[in-house]
């Protein structure tokens, strides 16, 4: 009887207070083609994605999420940083499509690939750029998505994909001239954010919010700031937010400052860690930016 009473009490608590947060992580797995052509030798890669959407049938603005070099799915499951962002943006009325560029290609962690095989790494970045536009095409066909209100968010390597995907002329080249494209983009501490790593005269044509830790030792702030300032002088649409004292992955939840056991480019160190103040600000700044371009 005591055992039955305890079970009854537990059920009552769940019904009253709601399920634990893990049980609220409800999403659908979807598949769609990348726009890559695999050098015209094989069919386009069929990507995996995870859709998170508000619990109604209204047409919503939507966001494509582009993961970092660790991939979307780790040893502990779905990336906690992206899951926390999806939960908050769902609450604010956005649908989210997380793109998994790795598992469908049989790729694991690529955090050392940039150093060990730069050519293969850049080839992957270009494929991921096409993945982003494949995700855009998928969302454009969904009845719950507003086709004129689609944006993208990328972290670290995914942030570098954002820089590639939003540069002037890229949407027309990959998605076809005159076709719907992304309306806004957000890049967290992106790779490829320097004059040395971008095409000369790099500029973007999609409004971009770039968030960077001033103490980031992996994707460093100073060269990124110089690239942005040069691009803005050429009329690029970029808002740059620097967070004093913040390191790489400052918006990840509950991550103590640590040095990752991966290779990094000369002069850099792969330290990551949560910065609570920067994280709080980002969770206010990003929705405000998105509302400006994806709101009604």
Buried (B, 14 or more C-beta within 10 A) or exposed (E): EEEEEEEEEEEEEEEEEEEEEEEEBEBEEBEBBBBBEEEEEEEBBEBBBBBBBBEEEEBBBBBBBBBBBBBBBEEEEBBBBBBBBBBBBBEBBBBBBBBBBBEBBEEEBBBBBBBEEEEEBBEBBEBBBBBBBBBBBBBBEBEBBBBEBBBBBBBBBBBBBBBBBBBBEBBEEBBEEEEBBBBBBBBBBBBBBBBEBBEEEBBBBBBBBBBBBBBBBBBBBEBBBEBBEBBBEEEBBBBBBBBEEBBBBBBBEEBEBEEBEBEBBEEBBBBBBBBEEBBEBBBEBBBEBBBEBBEE
